[in-house]
Amino acid sequence: MRALTIRLPQVPDFAPLDAYDHDLLREIYRRMVLIRQFELKVNELFLQGVMPGTIHLSLGQEASAVGACLALEAGDVITLTHRGHGQALAKGVSADSLMAELFGKVTGCCRGKGGSLHVGDMSVGALPAIAIVGASSPIAAGMAFAFKRGETGQVALNFFGEGTANKGDWHEALNLAAIWKLPVIFLCENNLYGVSTHVTEVMAIDYVAERASAYGMPGSTIYGNDPIAVHEAVKSAADQARAGGGPALIECLTYRRGGHKRDDPGAYRPQEEVQAWLRTDPIPAYRERLLADSRFSLSAIEAIDAAVASTIDASVEFALASAAPTTESAWEHVYAD
Ligand SMILES: Cc1ncc(C[n+]2csc(CCOP(=O)(O)OP(=O)(O)O)c2C)c(N)n1
């Protein structure tokens, strides 16, 4: 058995922001803060015993979800993971419908029948999550196959964790996507742990992206706490996929700030590793970069924080005031149309 090797963050020099559009930079910040505040509120509601179910938070992983989704076109589709609140919000699922879903209400994005593990909304291109690890990769490849056959010009993006990359269905999906040159991006959020298992204990190579060459597709490993780096990588992979160049594998190195799920304090993680990664929180780092850009003032950034806080408060009120699904509705939407 391989031993755990501590892996500390390697923070690169950040690119200056002046080449980027003001509205894009602003939206990247707003969506990262939206995810952060949404999940902090969800955690608080759980601790108060107000919210049912279980949750897997993505606190600390906001940059990869937002950088990736904002690099896609509105008509492109993502598949979400069991840790999918951030991916959903990043693709445009509303905070109201996501919060209502977590409360099991009929106004939720899956009519209250999915809960935290199965969030999504196809009207914004977010396929409701499948909690079976690995199952969404062949589905993303299948959607990309349909896009290619229909010549729709759309791209599918498959979010998954590094633990998932050791499953057979994941490998099959990459192989099919490569031989058929499907317009799909496999985006790994490598947060170092599959539940309590460190990546270095279960992979004999250093990085997931090294596997790309075995399938004949480009692979890259990037610092996933920089939303701009993620945006660049996904934009270029999407352009290539749309032009018929086939799939790509992008590995975003990141870290979850908490445990695997809400009842996990994450005590298996070495403190040296935890503390080093906690210091690389993507949101304060990006906020500092915005403040160094003359187009952004402190008051403008604080106004975004305040507007997001109101959105989150309103989403809780909306969810609490919404009705539960009726018993009869259990028979609805069992089969796809
Ligand atoms: C087929 C399958 N096996 C096991 C599980 C239980 N499980 C849920 S999440 C998880 C770890 C997944 O790790 P990773 O892919 O790295 O994603 P992360 O949780 O780190 O975001 C496991 C084993 C599952 N949901 N599905």
The ligand as an SDF file (V2000), in Angstrom:
LIG
                    3D

 26 27  0  0  0  0  0  0  0  0999 V2000
  -19.9860    4.1710   -7.2400 C   0  0  0  0  0  0  0  0  0  0  0  0
  -19.8600    4.8930   -5.9290 C   0  0  0  0  0  0  0  0  0  0  0  0
  -18.9980    4.4280   -4.9940 N   0  0  0  0  0  0  0  0  0  0  0  0
  -18.8790    5.0690   -3.8030 C   0  0  0  0  0  0  0  0  0  0  0  0
  -19.6510    6.1660   -3.5250 C   0  0  0  0  0  0  0  0  0  0  0  0
  -19.5070    6.8820   -2.1950 C   0  0  0  0  0  0  0  0  0  0  0  0
  -18.7890    8.1460   -2.4190 N   0  0  0  0  0  0  0  0  0  0  0  0
  -19.4240    9.3190   -2.5040 C   0  0  0  0  0  0  0  0  0  0  0  0
  -18.3990   10.5860   -2.8010 S   0  0  0  0  0  0  0  0  0  0  0  0
  -17.0530    9.5770   -2.8000 C   0  0  0  0  0  0  0  0  0  0  0  0
  -15.6710   10.1280   -3.0090 C   0  0  0  0  0  0  0  0  0  0  0  0
  -15.5150   10.7530   -4.3350 C   0  0  0  0  0  0  0  0  0  0  0  0
  -14.2390   11.3550   -4.3920 O   0  0  0  0  0  0  0  0  0  0  0  0
  -13.8770   12.3460   -5.5450 P   0  0  0  0  0  0  0  0  0  0  0  0
  -14.2930   11.7850   -6.8550 O   0  0  0  0  0  0  0  0  0  0  0  0
  -12.4410   12.6910   -5.3980 O   0  0  0  0  0  0  0  0  0  0  0  0
  -14.8090   13.6040   -5.2760 O   0  0  0  0  0  0  0  0  0  0  0  0
  -14.8420   14.5820   -4.0120 P   0  0  0  0  0  0  0  0  0  0  0  0
  -15.7710   13.9620   -2.9970 O   0  0  0  0  0  0  0  0  0  0  0  0
  -13.4600   14.7480   -3.5140 O   0  0  0  0  0  0  0  0  0  0  0  0
  -15.4080   15.8660   -4.5280 O   0  0  0  0  0  0  0  0  0  0  0  0
  -17.4280    8.2630   -2.5680 C   0  0  0  0  0  0  0  0  0  0  0  0
  -16.4830    7.1250   -2.5100 C   0  0  0  0  0  0  0  0  0  0  0  0
  -20.5580    6.6030   -4.5190 C   0  0  0  0  0  0  0  0  0  0  0  0
  -21.3370    7.6680   -4.3390 N   0  0  0  0  0  0  0  0  0  0  0  0
  -20.6290    5.9680   -5.7140 N   0  0  0  0  0  0  0  0  0  0  0  0
  1  2  1  0
  2  3  1  0
  2 26  2  0
  3  4  2  0
  4  5  1  0
  5  6  1  0
  5 24  2  0
  6  7  1  0
  7  8  2  0
  7 22  1  0
  8  9  1  0
  9 10  1  0
 10 11  1  0
 10 22  2  0
 11 12  1  0
 12 13  1  0
 13 14  1  0
 14 15  2  0
 14 16  1  0
 14 17  1  0
 17 18  1  0
 18 19  2  0
 18 20  1  0
 18 21  1  0
 22 23  1  0
 24 25  1  0
 24 26  1  0
M  CHG  1   7   1
M  END
$$$$
